[in-house]
Amino acid sequence: MEQPPGFVAQGESGLVCKLRRSLYRLKQSPRAWFGKFSQVVQNFGMTRSEADHSIFYCHSSSETSMSNCKPLDSPMDPNMKLMVKHGEPYSDPERYRKLVGKLIYLTITKPDISFAVGVVSQFKQAPCVDHWAAVLCILRYIKKTPGQGLLYEDKGDIHISGYCDANWAGSPIDKRSTTGFCISIRGNVVSWKSKKQNTVAHSSAEAEYQAMASITCELIWVKQLIQELKFVDVQPMKLYCDNQAALHIASNPVFHERTKHIEIDYHFVREKLLAKEISTKFVNSSNQLADTFTKSLRGSQIQTLNSITVNGKPIIPQLMRAEKCFKKSGGKSNIAMKIRNKQR
């Protein structure tokens, strides 16, 4: 440390400076900085761990009073139709917005709540009591699946594939469709989206085609990313869709009357298909993994799709029913074990 330029004490020599603050590169500086950081974080309401002082935590279950709630099998009732300013206004809009914001953050690791969270996030400006009830349903679903998260496993060669779906005119507010897709590498889901389309689709085929355009852009980006990381996949990326008409539009330019009103950028799909960068495949609706991103599903449907997209291990419906019987019988039935062995 040196005395700053211009500071001269007349007639004084042999004096020392007393530091009132920590300086960079002093051995006391990290401790002083952490002390200030710890004080600020605790002022925000965090609690410092006694076992490890570098860990701070905050229990927020009291915000929702849902710690003892009854769990649900589905994040949203399939029969629920939420409207703008429909019903009694909710008394605490700020609380609604804070909780929805936390749920949006949670979708980073829980794809299965993406659609439900997208629906309730449309009413942040003026929420009603029904909208708050829908948010509580999502919390009750999360209570049932606290340990369910993304599982990444090594499943062979690098290969990119994607599933896309659209819920035509699914929004009761403006009749716009919802695009949903998920992209996997080696069978592990790495990207997903549930978003309302910008325009109103005239048909289910057009809605599905717009969804195909969205996932194609994402597929191209994912491929560029893994190529930059020196992972090479020479095979065309597989795009699965459950709408035959949309697949025909992408591969056959004859349907001019049906597609001439679609904006040119949606024909990006056809361009990449001709360049053999992607290949389209038909998939049955029962095996459509993107269903959970476009509509509310029953508990058994969500569990089946989550076993593939999230946990990576498919569960067949017969096994699910057999395991329920196994639990009810007190372990006296071996049906579930037989079906599980057959699945293997």
Backbone hydrogen bonds in HBPLUS format (Angstrom, degrees):
<---DONOR---> <-ACCEPTOR-->    atom                        ^
c    i                          cat <-CA-CA->   ^        H-A-AA   ^      H-
h    n   atom  resd res      DA  || num        DHA   H-A  angle D-A-AA Bond
n    s   type  num  typ     dist DA aas  dist angle  dist       angle   num
A0007-PHE N   A0004-PRO O   3.37 MM   3  5.99 159.7  2.41 135.6 137.0     1
A0012-GLU N   A0009-ALA O   3.27 MM   3  5.52 161.2  2.30 127.5 124.9     2
A0026-LEU N   A0023-LEU O   3.27 MM   3  5.89 161.2  2.30 133.4 134.9     3
A0029-SER N   A0026-LEU O   3.13 MM   3  5.34 154.1  2.20 106.6 114.5     4
A0032-ALA N   A0028-GLN O   3.04 MM   4  6.25 159.3  2.08 155.2 161.8     5
A0033-TRP N   A0029-SER O   2.84 MM   4  6.02 161.0  1.88 158.7 164.0     6
A0034-PHE N   A0030-PRO O   2.95 MM   4  6.12 162.4  1.98 148.0 152.6     7
A0035-GLY N   A0031-ARG O   2.98 MM   4  6.14 150.8  2.06 143.4 151.5     8
A0036-LYS N   A0032-ALA O   3.14 MM   4  6.41 155.8  2.20 146.4 151.5     9
A0037-PHE N   A0033-TRP O   2.88 MM   4  6.13 162.4  1.91 152.1 157.8    10
A0038-SER N   A0034-PHE O   2.78 MM   4  5.86 163.2  1.80 149.4 153.9    11
A0039-GLN N   A0035-GLY O   3.11 MM   4  6.25 151.8  2.20 138.1 145.4    12
A0040-VAL N   A0036-LYS O   3.05 MM   4  6.32 160.2  2.09 151.6 156.2    13
A0041-VAL N   A0037-PHE O   2.96 MM   4  6.17 169.3  1.97 158.0 160.7    14
A0042-GLN N   A0038-SER O   3.04 MM   4  6.12 159.0  2.09 144.6 150.3    15
A0043-ASN N   A0039-GLN O   3.03 MM   4  6.21 138.9  2.20 138.8 149.9    16
A0043-ASN N   A0040-VAL O   3.14 MM   3  5.06 124.2  2.47  92.3 106.8    17
A0044-PHE N   A0041-VAL O   3.07 MM   3  5.18 138.7  2.25  97.5 109.3    18
A0046-MET N   A0041-VAL O   3.45 MM   5  5.99 159.9  2.49 144.2 140.6    19
A0045-GLY N   A0042-GLN O   3.07 MM   3  5.20 159.3  2.12 103.6 109.8    20
A0047-THR N   A0057-TYR O   2.73 MM  10  5.27 164.8  1.75 155.1 160.6    21
A0057-TYR N   A0047-THR O   2.88 MM  10  5.27 158.4  1.93 143.8 149.8    22
A0049-SER N   A0055-ILE O   2.87 MM   6  5.50 168.1  1.89 166.3 164.1    23
A0055-ILE N   A0052-ASP O   3.08 MM   3  5.78 166.6  2.10 125.6 127.4    24
A0063-GLU N   A0060-SER O   3.06 MM   3  5.60 156.9  2.12 114.9 121.5    25
A0065-SER N   A0061-SER O   3.04 MM   4  6.03 141.4  2.19 147.5 159.4    26
A0069-CYS N   A0066-MET O   3.23 MM   3  5.02 163.2  2.26 111.0 108.9    27
A0072-LEU N   A0140-ARG O   3.16 MM  68  5.37 150.7  2.25 104.9 106.2    28
A0080-MET N   A0077-ASP O   2.98 MM   3  5.30 166.6  2.00 118.1 122.0    29
A0129-VAL N   A0088-GLU O   2.80 MM  41  5.74 155.5  1.86 173.4 177.6    30
A0090-TYR N   A0127-PRO O   2.94 MM  37  5.67 177.2  1.94 129.9 130.3    31
A0096-TYR N   A0092-ASP O   3.26 MM   4  6.63 153.5  2.33 147.8 155.4    32
A0097-ARG N   A0093-PRO O   2.94 MM   4  6.25 159.6  1.98 153.0 157.6    33
A0098-LYS N   A0094-GLU O   2.97 MM   4  6.19 159.1  2.01 150.6 156.0    34
A0099-LEU N   A0095-ARG O   3.08 MM   4  6.23 162.5  2.11 147.3 151.6    35
A0100-VAL N   A0096-TYR O   2.98 MM   4  6.16 162.6  2.01 152.8 157.9    36
A0101-GLY N   A0097-ARG O   2.96 MM   4  6.05 153.8  2.02 143.3 150.6    37
A0102-LYS N   A0098-LYS O   3.14 MM   4  6.43 148.3  2.24 142.0 149.7    38
A0103-LEU N   A0099-LEU O   3.03 MM   4  6.35 149.8  2.12 144.9 153.4    39
A0104-ILE N   A0100-VAL O   2.90 MM   4  6.19 151.3  1.98 149.9 157.6    40
A0105-TYR N   A0101-GLY O   3.16 MM   4  6.43 152.9  2.23 140.9 147.5    41
A0106-LEU N   A0102-LYS O   3.00 MM   4  6.27 143.2  2.14 139.0 149.5    42
A0107-THR N   A0103-LEU O   3.12 MM   4  6.44 131.7  2.36 142.8 154.0    43
A0107-THR N   A0104-ILE O   3.25 MM   3  5.34 138.2  2.44  96.9 107.7    44
A0108-ILE N   A0105-TYR O   3.27 MM   3  5.90 164.9  2.29 113.4 117.9    45
A0109-THR N   A0106-LEU O   3.16 MM   3  6.02 156.1  2.22 123.8 127.1    46
A0110-LYS N   A0106-LEU O   3.15 MM   4  6.20 127.3  2.44 137.6 150.7    47
A0113-ILE N   A0110-LYS O   3.37 MM   3  6.16 171.8  2.38 121.5 123.5    48
A0114-SER N   A0111-PRO O   3.08 MM   3  5.33 168.0  2.10 117.0 119.6    49
A0117-VAL N   A0113-ILE O   2.97 MM   4  6.03 164.6  1.99 157.2 161.8    50
A0118-GLY N   A0114-SER O   2.95 MM   4  6.04 150.3  2.04 141.9 150.5    51
A0119-VAL N   A0115-PHE O   3.02 MM   4  6.33 144.4  2.15 148.3 157.6    52
A0120-VAL N   A0116-ALA O   3.17 MM   4  6.50 168.9  2.18 154.7 155.3    53
A0121-SER N   A0117-VAL O   3.01 MM   4  6.03 140.7  2.17 143.9 154.2    54
A0122-GLN N   A0119-VAL O   3.21 MM   3  5.74 163.8  2.24 113.4 118.4    55
A0123-PHE N   A0120-VAL O   3.33 MM   3  5.88 169.3  2.34 114.3 117.5    56
A0131-HIS N   A0128-CYS O   3.12 MM   3  5.24 121.0  2.48  97.2 111.5    57
A0132-TRP N   A0128-CYS O   3.11 MM   4  6.51 154.7  2.17 150.7 157.5    58
A0133-ALA N   A0129-VAL O   2.98 MM   4  6.27 151.5  2.06 146.7 154.8    59
A0134-ALA N   A0130-ASP O   3.05 MM   4  6.35 145.5  2.17 141.0 149.7    60
A0135-VAL N   A0131-HIS O   3.08 MM   4  6.45 148.4  2.18 144.4 152.6    61
A0136-LEU N   A0132-TRP O   3.01 MM   4  6.33 154.2  2.08 148.5 155.3    62
A0137-CYS N   A0133-ALA O   3.07 MM   4  6.37 140.1  2.24 138.7 149.3    63
A0138-ILE N   A0134-ALA O   3.26 MM   4  6.64 146.4  2.38 141.4 149.0    64
A0138-ILE N   A0135-VAL O   3.12 MM   3  5.21 121.3  2.48  96.1 110.1    65
A0139-LEU N   A0135-VAL O   3.16 MM   4  6.57 154.0  2.23 146.4 153.3    66
A0140-ARG N   A0136-LEU O   2.95 MM   4  6.23 151.4  2.03 145.8 153.5    67
A0141-TYR N   A0137-CYS O   2.99 MM   4  6.27 142.8  2.14 141.6 151.5    68
A0142-ILE N   A0138-ILE O   2.95 MM   4  6.27 155.3  2.01 148.7 155.5    69
A0143-LYS N   A0139-LEU O   2.91 MM   4  6.17 145.9  2.03 143.0 152.7    70
A0144-LYS N   A0141-TYR O   3.03 MM   3  5.19 129.5  2.30  98.0 111.2    71
A0145-THR N   A0141-TYR O   3.21 MM   4  6.58 137.4  2.40 141.8 153.3    72
A0145-THR N   A0142-ILE O   3.12 MM   3  5.09 128.2  2.41  94.7 108.2    73
A0148-GLN N   A0145-THR O   3.45 MM   3  5.35 165.2  2.48 101.7 105.7    74
A0151-LEU N   A0310-VAL O   3.04 MM 159  6.13 139.5  2.21 165.1 162.5    75
A0186-ARG N   A0159-HIS O   3.15 MM  27  5.51 158.8  2.20 145.2 150.2    76
A0161-SER N   A0184-SER O   3.11 MM  23  5.54 158.2  2.16 154.9 159.9    77
A0184-SER N   A0161-SER O   2.86 MM  23  5.54 166.3  1.88 161.8 166.4    78
A0162-GLY N   A0238-LYS O   2.87 MM  76  6.31 148.0  1.97 156.7 167.3    79
A0240-TYR N   A0162-GLY O   2.78 MM  78  6.11 173.9  1.79 164.4 165.9    80
A0163-TYR N   A0182-CYS O   2.97 MM  19  5.54 157.9  2.02 158.9 165.4    81
A0182-CYS N   A0163-TYR O   3.02 MM  19  5.54 147.7  2.12 149.0 158.5    82
A0164-CYS N   A0240-TYR O   3.09 MM  76  6.40 161.2  2.13 171.9 172.9    83
A0165-ASP N   A0180-GLY O   2.84 MM  15  5.31 149.2  1.93 162.3 166.1    84
A0180-GLY N   A0165-ASP O   2.99 MM  15  5.31 158.3  2.04 158.2 153.3    85
A0167-ASN N   A0178-THR O   3.07 MM  11  5.21 152.0  2.15 137.8 145.9    86
A0170-GLY N   A0167-ASN O   3.23 MM   3  5.33 141.4  2.39 136.1 125.9    87
A0178-THR N   A0167-ASN O   3.35 MM  11  5.21 148.7  2.46 120.0 127.5    88
A0171-SER N   A0176-ARG O   3.24 MM   5  5.55 156.9  2.30 153.0 159.1    89
A0175-LYS N   A0171-SER O   2.89 MM   4  4.76 137.1  2.07 136.4 143.7    90
A0197-GLN N   A0177-SER O   2.78 MM  20  5.62 173.1  1.79 159.3 161.3    91
A0179-THR N   A0195-LYS O   2.72 MM  16  5.32 157.8  1.77 164.6 158.6    92
A0195-LYS N   A0179-THR O   2.90 MM  16  5.32 160.6  1.94 153.4 159.5    93
A0181-PHE N   A0193-LYS O   3.05 MM  12  5.51 151.6  2.14 146.2 152.3    94
A0193-LYS N   A0181-PHE O   2.96 MM  12  5.51 147.6  2.06 154.0 155.0    95
A0183-ILE N   A0191-SER O   2.73 MM   8  5.12 159.5  1.77 154.5 156.4    96
A0190-VAL N   A0183-ILE O   2.82 MM   7  5.97 164.0  1.85 158.7 162.4    97
A0191-SER N   A0183-ILE O   3.36 MM   8  5.12 155.9  2.42 141.3 140.5    98
A0185-ILE N   A0188-ASN O   2.85 MM   3  5.21 151.8  1.93 143.6 142.1    99
A0188-ASN N   A0185-ILE O   3.01 MM   3  5.21 162.7  2.04 109.2 114.7   100
A0207-ALA N   A0203-SER O   3.10 MM   4  6.41 158.0  2.15 146.7 152.8   101
A0208-GLU N   A0204-SER O   2.91 MM   4  6.11 159.1  1.96 147.8 153.3   102
A0209-TYR N   A0205-ALA O   2.88 MM   4  6.05 146.7  2.00 141.3 151.2   103
A0210-GLN N   A0206-GLU O   2.97 MM   4  6.23 151.9  2.05 147.8 154.1   104
A0211-ALA N   A0207-ALA O   3.12 MM   4  6.41 149.3  2.21 140.6 149.1   105
A0212-MET N   A0208-GLU O   2.90 MM   4  6.23 146.7  2.01 142.9 152.3   106
A0213-ALA N   A0209-TYR O   2.98 MM   4  6.30 145.7  2.10 142.1 151.1   107
A0214-SER N   A0210-GLN O   3.08 MM   4  6.40 153.0  2.16 144.8 151.3   108
A0215-ILE N   A0211-ALA O   3.06 MM   4  6.34 165.5  2.08 154.0 156.8   109
A0216-THR N   A0212-MET O   2.98 MM   4  6.02 146.5  2.09 141.2 150.4   110
A0217-CYS N   A0213-ALA O   3.28 MM   4  6.51 158.4  2.33 146.1 149.5   111
A0218-GLU N   A0214-SER O   3.31 MM   4  6.62 157.3  2.36 143.1 149.1   112
A0219-LEU N   A0215-ILE O   2.79 MM   4  5.99 152.3  1.86 148.4 156.4   113
A0220-ILE N   A0216-THR O   3.01 MM   4  6.24 160.1  2.05 151.3 155.3   114
A0221-TRP N   A0217-CYS O   3.17 MM   4  6.42 157.0  2.22 143.3 149.3   115
A0222-VAL N   A0218-GLU O   2.94 MM   4  6.18 161.9  1.97 151.8 156.5   116
A0223-LYS N   A0219-LEU O   2.96 MM   4  6.17 159.0  2.00 150.6 156.1   117
A0224-GLN N   A0220-ILE O   3.02 MM   4  6.25 156.9  2.07 146.8 152.9   118
A0225-LEU N   A0221-TRP O   2.99 MM   4  6.23 149.9  2.08 147.0 155.5   119
A0226-ILE N   A0222-VAL O   3.07 MM   4  6.41 163.4  2.10 154.6 156.8   120
A0227-GLN N   A0223-LYS O   2.99 MM   4  6.12 149.6  2.09 146.3 155.1   121
A0228-GLU N   A0224-GLN O   3.03 MM   4  6.17 148.2  2.13 140.3 148.3   122
A0229-LEU N   A0225-LEU O   3.13 MM   4  6.44 136.2  2.33 138.5 150.6   123
A0231-PHE N   A0226-ILE O   2.81 MM   5  5.25 160.2  1.85 163.2 158.1   124
A0230-LYS N   A0227-GLN O   3.02 MM   3  4.97 155.9  2.08 105.8 108.6   125
A0237-MET N   A0277-GLU O   2.97 MM  40  6.27 159.9  2.01 142.2 135.6   126
A0279-SER N   A0237-MET O   2.76 MM  42  6.01 147.4  1.86 154.6 153.9   127
A0239-LEU N   A0279-SER O   2.83 MM  40  5.98 160.2  1.87 152.7 154.2   128
A0281-LYS N   A0239-LEU O   2.81 MM  42  5.95 155.2  1.87 155.2 153.4   129
A0241-CYS N   A0281-LYS O   2.97 MM  40  6.38 155.2  2.03 164.0 171.5   130
A0283-VAL N   A0241-CYS O   3.02 MM  42  5.74 146.9  2.14 130.5 134.4   131
A0247-LEU N   A0243-ASN O   3.24 MM   4  6.54 155.1  2.30 147.8 154.8   132
A0248-HIS N   A0244-GLN O   2.97 MM   4  6.25 151.7  2.06 150.1 157.8   133
A0249-ILE N   A0245-ALA O   2.97 MM   4  6.25 150.7  2.06 146.6 154.6   134
A0250-ALA N   A0246-ALA O   3.14 MM   4  6.37 153.0  2.21 143.9 150.1   135
A0251-SER N   A0247-LEU O   3.17 MM   4  6.37 146.1  2.29 141.7 150.2   136
A0252-ASN N   A0248-HIS O   2.74 MM   4  5.45 137.4  1.92 148.8 156.9   137
A0256-HIS N   A0254-VAL O   2.64 MM   2  5.49 139.8  1.80 110.8  97.3   138
A0259-THR N   A0255-PHE O   3.26 MM   4  6.28 138.6  2.44 138.6 148.7   139
A0259-THR N   A0256-HIS O   3.18 MM   3  5.25 129.1  2.45  97.5 110.6   140
A0260-LYS N   A0256-HIS O   2.88 MM   4  5.47 129.3  2.14 158.8 161.4   141
A0262-ILE N   A0259-THR O   3.09 MM   3  5.41 157.0  2.15 110.6 117.8   142
A0266-TYR N   A0263-GLU O   3.14 MM   3  5.89 153.4  2.21 117.9 124.7   143
A0267-HIS N   A0264-ILE O   2.92 MM   3  5.50 153.2  1.99 116.3 124.5   144
A0268-PHE N   A0265-ASP O   3.12 MM   3  5.45 152.9  2.20 108.9 112.4   145
A0269-VAL N   A0266-TYR O   3.44 MM   3  6.34 169.1  2.45 117.4 117.9   146
A0271-GLU N   A0267-HIS O   3.14 MM   4  6.50 155.8  2.20 146.7 153.2   147
A0272-LYS N   A0268-PHE O   3.11 MM   4  6.34 162.6  2.14 149.9 152.9   148
A0273-LEU N   A0269-VAL O   2.93 MM   4  6.11 142.8  2.07 145.9 157.4   149
A0274-LEU N   A0270-ARG O   2.96 MM   4  6.18 157.2  2.01 150.3 154.8   150
A0275-ALA N   A0271-GLU O   3.08 MM   4  6.28 143.7  2.22 139.3 149.6   151
A0277-GLU N   A0272-LYS O   3.04 MM   5  5.44 156.8  2.09 166.6 167.4   152
A0276-LYS N   A0273-LEU O   3.10 MM   3  5.07 156.2  2.16 100.7 107.2   153
A0287-ASN N   A0284-ASN O   2.92 MM   3  5.38 148.2  2.02 111.5 121.1   154
A0288-GLN N   A0285-SER O   3.26 MM   3  4.94 167.8  2.28 101.8 103.6   155
A0291-ASP N   A0288-GLN O   3.30 MM   3  5.77 166.5  2.32 114.0 116.5   156
A0293-PHE N   A0290-ALA O   3.02 MM   3  5.46 158.6  2.07 113.3 120.2   157
A0294-THR N   A0291-ASP O   3.16 MM   3  5.49 168.8  2.17 114.3 117.8   158
A0302-ILE N   A0298-ARG O   2.98 MM   4  6.25 163.0  2.01 158.4 163.3   159
A0303-GLN N   A0299-GLY O   2.98 MM   4  6.14 159.3  2.02 148.0 153.7   160
A0304-THR N   A0300-SER O   3.07 MM   4  6.23 152.2  2.15 140.6 147.7   161
A0305-LEU N   A0301-GLN O   3.03 MM   4  6.28 166.0  2.05 153.9 156.9   162
A0306-ASN N   A0302-ILE O   2.80 MM   4  5.86 162.2  1.83 153.0 158.9   163
A0307-SER N   A0303-GLN O   3.07 MM   4  6.05 141.9  2.22 135.5 144.2   164
A0308-ILE N   A0305-LEU O   3.05 MM   3  5.40 147.5  2.16 105.5 115.0   165
A0309-THR N   A0305-LEU O   2.91 MM   4  6.16 170.6  1.92 167.5 165.1   166
A0310-VAL N   A0306-ASN O   2.88 MM   4  4.98 147.9  1.99 124.4 134.6   167
A0311-ASN N   A0306-ASN O   2.97 MM   5  6.40 161.8  2.01 158.9 165.0   168
A0313-LYS N   A0307-SER O   2.45 MM   6  5.18 119.6  1.80 168.0 170.1   169
A0319-LEU N   A0316-ILE O   3.04 MM   3  5.48 125.0  2.35 109.9 123.0   170
A0320-MET N   A0316-ILE O   3.24 MM   4  6.62 152.4  2.32 149.2 157.4   171
A0321-ARG N   A0317-PRO O   3.02 MM   4  6.33 161.9  2.05 157.4 160.9   172
A0322-ALA N   A0318-GLN O   2.90 MM   4  6.05 156.3  1.95 145.0 152.4   173
A0323-GLU N   A0319-LEU O   2.89 MM   4  6.02 153.6  1.96 147.4 153.7   174
A0324-LYS N   A0320-MET O   3.20 MM   4  6.43 145.3  2.32 139.6 148.3   175
A0325-CYS N   A0321-ARG O   3.11 MM   4  6.47 157.9  2.17 147.6 152.9   176
A0326-PHE N   A0322-ALA O   2.86 MM   4  6.11 146.5  1.97 142.4 152.9   177
A0327-LYS N   A0323-GLU O   3.00 MM   4  6.24 149.6  2.10 142.0 148.3   178
A0328-LYS N   A0324-LYS O   2.99 MM   4  6.28 159.7  2.03 150.3 156.0   179
A0329-SER N   A0325-CYS O   2.92 MM   4  6.03 148.4  2.02 145.6 153.6   180
A0331-GLY N   A0326-PHE O   2.97 MM   5  5.29 156.7  2.02 172.9 168.2   181
A0330-GLY N   A0327-LYS O   3.20 MM   3  5.29 158.2  2.25 102.8 108.5   182
A0338-LYS N   A0334-ASN O   3.17 MM   4  6.40 151.1  2.25 143.5 150.8   183
A0339-ILE N   A0335-ILE O   3.01 MM   4  6.31 165.2  2.04 158.8 161.9   184
A0340-ARG N   A0336-ALA O   2.91 MM   4  6.06 160.1  1.95 149.9 155.9   185
A0341-ASN N   A0337-MET O   3.01 MM   4  6.13 156.3  2.07 142.9 148.8   186
A0342-LYS N   A0338-LYS O   2.98 MM   4  6.21 148.5  2.08 143.1 152.1   187
A0343-GLN N   A0339-ILE O   2.86 MM   4  6.14 149.1  1.96 147.5 156.1   188
A0344-ARG N   A0340-ARG O   3.07 MM   4  6.37 152.4  2.14 145.3 152.0   189
